[in-house]
Amino acid sequence: MDQHDAVAQWLAYLQQRNRSAETLRTYRSTMDGYLPDPIAATREDVEEWWGTLQHLAVPTRARILSCVRSFYRWAARFDLRADDPTRRLDPPRQGRRIPRPIGRADLQRILSHADPDVRRAVCLGAYAGLRVSEAASLDWRDVDIESRRVFIRGKGDNDRPIGLSPILLDELLPNTGGNVVRAGGDPYSADALQRRCNRAMRAAGVDGTFHKLRSRFATVTLAATGNLLAVSRALGHASTTTTAIYAATSDSDLDLIADAATR
């Protein structure tokens, strides 16, 4: 079996397991840049290949290794490999980084420069905490105006409801049917929407990404409610541990300490 057959079968397997289209595209891109024949690659081949990636950022290398290891787990399970040639590779250590969400003034600056499609997407990130892939695929069928709920199909094929604030609803209306961001037009891919939003941020003079909009939602809602579990569910996190990193940014105790130090 050649590389393309093996990778295609693996991706088809993941699709049957309801992995998102965006995940499949990312995995395909990663494997296309991998060894010419991952099924025949020896441990030495893989370790030499891994050594060529040391110039990449830590999160990028971690993502690549996770993808390749997923492939080899599948290959071993279906008897295409007798071993895992990545077994001696250590995942790169990632330091703990505190999220730096977009501030209110920067958000307003972005919105003032954004075209209608980008404006709707930015609002979905900042006011509902959607991932860029979730914003890109949102359909009006999943927006319940009467109950003020948005129903999101997130990671792992899991559905979750999100509250729909009056401000966000005003930004999304009118209900055109079809895709929300495109006002009924053909949806953007997540990558295409990410690029459009990033360009709008640069045009507004803001150093940001779509994920920082989601970080703003997490930080602001945690600060206002203190309800870690509810915010975690709204964000679609598998664990509150992931959500807890935003508590450091919104922790009002830090302000009390700062004030006390100046007395």
Beta strands, then each sheet from edge to edge (+ up, - down):
strand 1: 143-144
strand 2: 149-153
strand 3: 159-163
sheet 1: 1+ 2- 3+
end
